[in-house]
Amino acid sequence: MKKNILVVGTGFAGATVARELADSGRFKIHIIDKRDHIAGNAFDPVDDQLKLRIHRYGPHIFHTNDQRIFDYLSRFTQWLPYIHQVQALVEGTGYVPLPINRSTLNKIYNKSLTDEADVKAFLETLRCHHKHPANAREMAENIYGVELTELFFARYTLKMWGMSLSDLASEVLARLPVRYDDNVNYFDDKIQVMPAHGYLGLFETMLDHPDISITLACQFDKAMEKDYEHVFNSMPIDAYFNEQFGALPYRSIQFVHEQIEQHHQPVPTINFTNQGIYTRQTDWRLYPGCDLGANQAFLTKEIPCSYEENNFERYYPVKTVDGAPQRLYRRYCEEARKLAHMTFIGRCGQYIYYDMHQVVANSLKMAKEYLAVNR
C-alpha cells in the first residue's frame, strides 16, 4: 500500500520533490498551494488579449552549468535558446552593458580602451584598496572604485534591499562576473534557455502523474499533518513556528504594468541607475516564446519593498553583514530538527536565495535521501 505524502507549495521545490517521490512508485503525493495556480513564482500564463506570455512575478531566466539538472528538466519541456543580456540606463550616457565591461567604461568615461590590459590598467586607477573587504560596498570598490560602485551597485542596493551597500554581506555581489572585454552576456553558464511553452507548461507536465493530486487556493494547516506519513513544506519556516523567535526578514517586489503602442529598449530587461523608486523594467515582447503576436508593448516596472508592504509576499531572504537573519534562521532549524515527519524545502523553507537549477538540485537531493531511508 502506497504511503501518503503531503507537499506544500507547487513551485520548483515542491514540484521536484513531488515528481521524484511519485516516480518511485511507493507514494501517493498530495500537493497544495495557497495560490490559485501552480508553478510558484515562475508562473507565466499567456494573456490572450495582449498575445503575450507574462511572468507574473518578474522575469525568470533559466541558466546552469549542471547538465544533470538540465537533462532532468528536459523530460518535461522543450527549450528555446536565449542568452540573457542586461543593460543599464545611465543619465547623460544612455544604455550601457551590465555587468560592467569595456564598452561600459568607454561610454561612461569617453575612453578608447582596446584590450584587457587597457581595462585592467584603467580600473586600477579607479579601484580602492580595502585589504579585507568587510561588506558588499568594499568588495565592489576594490574592483570598480567609488563612482562606479555608487552608480551601479549602491543606488540599486538601497532600492532593492532598503539598506546601504555597507550593510550587506560581500557575497551578495559574488554572482556578478567581472568583464575585461566586450562580453555583453549577463551569465557565464554554458546552458541558457527558456522553456518553449513557458514555465507553466513545464510544471503542468512535471505534475502530470497518476500518483500526484493537487489542491489549489489551499492554506496549509498543522491539523493536516496527522493524515500523512511525511510533509515536505516550502512555507516560510518562521511562519510555521508562529514566529516564536521573531520574523525572518524578506524583501518583496511590487509590479507596475503599462501598455503602450510605441516603445524601444535594447534588451528585454533594463536596470535603472537613478535614485527613483524603480529598479528594472521588462518589455515582455522581447523574451523568446513570450510574444505571440502582440501589437503593443506591455512593460513591467519593479518597485522593491518590505514583504509586509506587499501582502506578505516573500521573495528575497535578507543577508546582512552582521549575520543576524542567518542566526535567527538557525534557531528555527533547531526546532525543525525535532520534527521527524517534516522537511522544510525551498527558498522560504530553507531561508536561502536559490536560482532555479539550484532549487531543483537541492530538492532532488532531499527527495533521494528520503527515498533511501524509506524503502
N, C-alpha and C positions, 0 to 999 in steps of 0.2 A: 504494500500500500504506500502510495507516494505521500511524503510529508508536506505540510503546508508551510509556505514561507511568505512573509509579508515584506514588500519592498516599498519604502516611502520615497516618492519622487520619480518622475519619468524622464529626467534629464540624462546626460551621458552616464553618470554614476549608476543610477538606479536601473536604467535600461540595460546596461552592460552586465550588471550582476544578475538581473532577471533572466536575460537570454542565456548566460553561461550556465546558470543552475538548471534552467529548463532543458537545455541541450543534454544535460547529464541523464535525463530520463527518470530521475529519482524524486523530483519535487513538483508540486503544484505551486505556482507563483501567483500571488495576488499583488498587483502594483497599484498604488493610489497616488493621487496628486491633488493638492489643494486648488490648483488652477483648473480651468476648464479645457485644457489642451495638453497633449503630450509634448515632449522634446525640450522641456525646461527653457533655459534662456536662449537655446538655439532655434526656437520656434520661428519659422519663416513661411507663413502661409502666402498664397497668391491672392492679391486684391484683384478681383475680376473686373472691377470698374476701371481701375488705374492701369490694368495689364502689367502689373509689377509684382515680383516676389520681394517682400519686405521683411527683414529680420526685426521682429518686434522689439527685441531687447538689445539692439545695436549689432553692428556687423561682426560676423564670425568667420574667420579665415582659417581653413584647416592647413596646418603645416607641421611637418615632423621629419626627423631622421630615422625614425623607428619603422623599418619595413614590416616588422611583425604586426604592429598596430594598424598600419595602412592596409595590409592584407586582410586582417580581421574585419575591418570596417568595409572593405571591398566586397564582402559577402552580401552586404545589404544595400549597396548603391553603386552606380557608375559615377564617374568623375569627369569634371571639366577642368582642363589646365588653367591655372591662374597664378601669376607671380605678383604678389602683393607689393604695391608701391604706395608711399605716403608722401605728400608734400605739405609744407607749412607755409602759411600766408604771413609774410613779414611786411609790416608797414613801410612804405617807401622803397621796397625792393620787389615785391611780388611773391610768386610761388618759388620755393626752393626745396630741394630734396631733403628728406628726413629718413633715416639718420643723416647727420651732417656728413657731407662728403666734399670732394674737391670742388664740385660745381657750386655747392652751398657757400663755401668760403670765397670763391671767386666772385660770386654775385653780391654777397654782403659787403665784402671789403674791396670790391673793384680790383681784384688781383688777376694775375695770369699764371697761376700755379700750374705746372705742366706734368709733374710726376710725383710719385710717392715721397721722394726725398724733399721736394719742394713743400709738400703738405706738412710733413713732419717738422721741417725747419720752421715753417710759419707757425704751427701750433706751439712750438717751443717758445716762441716769442709771446704767446698769449697765456700759456698754462701757468697755474700756481704750483707751488711745491709743498704740499702737505705731506709730511713724511709718513704719517699713519692716518689715512682718511678715516674720520670718525663718523661720518654721515654721508648722505647722498650728495649734498652740496660740495663737500670737499672732494668727493670722488670725481664729480663732474668737472670741478675747477682744475683738478690735476691733469685733465685731458684738454679742456677747451678754454680755460680761463674764466674770468668773472663775467664778461659781457655776453658771451655765447651761453654760458650756464644760466644767466638770468633770462635771456631771450627765449631759449628753447626748453628749459627744464624748470626753473624756479617759478615762473608765472603759471605754467601748466600744472605744476605740482600743487600750488596754492589753491587753484581751482579744483583740481582733481581730488585732492586729499584733505583740503581745508586746513593744511599745515604748511609751515615753512619747509623748504628742502632740507634745512639743517636738522629738522626733527625726524626725518625719515632714515631708515637704515640704508646703507650703501647698496645692499642687494636689490633695492627697488629699481635701480638703473642697470643692473647687471645683464639684463636681457637685450639691451640695446647695443648693437655692434658699432665698432669704430671703423670708419671708412677713410682710406687714404687715396682712393681713386674715384672714378665717376660712377661706381656701382650705385644704382638707384633702388635696389631691392630692399624691402624692409626686413625680410628674414633671410637667413642663410641656409635654411633647411633644404635638403635635396628634394623633398616631396612637398609641393604646394598645389592644392587643388580646391575645388568647390564641388559639392555633391550635385549631380546632374539634375535631380528632381528635388533639390532643396534638402535641408536637414530634416524637414518634416517627412519627406519621402523615405529618407534613411531610417528614421525612427519607426515609421509605420511598418517597414519590412522587418526591422530588428525585433519588434514586439509582436509580430505575427507568428504565434506559436501556439499549438493546442494546449500547452500547459501554462500559458500566461493569460490571466484575466486582468482587466483594467477598470478602475473606477475613478472618474474624474470629478472635480469640484468636491473633493472629499478630504476633510481635515483629519490628520492623524489624532487619535485619542489613545491614551495609555490603556484603556479598557480593551483595546483590540489585541493587545499582546498575548492574552491568555488563549487566543484561538490559533496561535501559530507556533511552530517549532522554533523559529528564529525570525528576527526582524533586522533588515538592512535599512538603515534610516539616514536619509540625506537632509533631514530638517536641521536647523541650527542647534548645535549641541547645547548651548546655554539655554535656549528656549525649552528644550526637553526637560532640563533640570530647574525650570522656573526661575532662571537667572539667580540662583541662590547665592552665588559668589559675586554677582554683578553682571551687567550686559557686556558681551564682546562687541567691540566697535567695528562697524562696517561703513563703507561709502556706497552710495546708490547713484542712479542716473535718472534724470527726468528728460523726456524726449519731446522736442518741439518740431512739429511737422509743417511743411509748407509746400503747396502745389503751385508751380508757376510754368508759364509757357516757354520762356527762354532762359536758359542757364548754361554756363560752361565752367567747369573746373577740370584740371588736368588729370586727376586720378579719382577713383571712387570715393575715398575719404580724405579730407584735408584737416590739418590741425590749425587752430588759431593761436597766434603768439601774442596777441594783445592782452590787455588787462580786463577785457569784458568777461561776461559770465559763461560764454560757450567755450568748450574745448575742441569739439570736432563737428564736421558736417559731412554727411553722406548723400551722394546722388545715386539712388538705387538703380538707375538705368545702366550704370557703368560696371556693375558686377556681373560676371558671366552667369547665365541662367536666370537672371532676375528681370531683364527687360523682355516682356512677352508681347511687345507691340505698343508700348506706351507712347502717347503723343504729347505728353507734358512731363516736365521734371517733377519728381517728388523728393524733396530734401528733408533730411532729419538732422537737426542740431541737438547736441547733448549738453545738459547742464548738470554737473556733479552736485551732489547734496548728501546730507546725512541720511541714513536709511529711515530714521524716524520721520523725516520730512516727506518721504515717498512711500507711504503706506507700508512701511517696514519691509520693503523690497531690498534684500541684502545682496549686493553684487561683489564688492571687493573687501576682503578682510584687511584690516589695517595693521601694518607693521611699523612700529616706532623704534627709534634708535635706543630707547631705554628698555625695550623688550617687554613692557608691561602687558600688552594684549596676549603675547605668547605665554607669559607666566600664568595669566588668568585661564587661558585655554588648557594648560597642563593640569590645572586644578579640576577642570571638568573631565579631563581624560582619566584622572584618578577615580572619579565617581563612575565613569563609564566602564572601567575595568571590573567593577563589581557586578555588572550585568552580563551574565554568561549567555543570555538569549539575545543580546543586542550588539550590532556592529554599526558604528557611525561611518558614513561614507560621504564622499564628495566635498565640494568646496565649503559648504556650511557645516557639514557634519564633522569635518576634519580641520576646519578653520585654516584653509590654505588656498592660495590662488593657483588654479590649475589651467593650463592650456588644454584643449580638447583631447589631444592624444595622451596627455599625462593622466587625465582623469580616467580614460579608458584603460590605460595600462595599470593604474592603481586598482581599479575596480576588478579587472580580470585577476589580478594577484590575490585580492581578498576573497573572491569567489572560489578560486582554485584552492586556497588554504582551507576554506570551509568544506569544500568537497573532499579534501584529503583526510579530514578528521571525522567525516560523516559519511562513511562508505556504506 
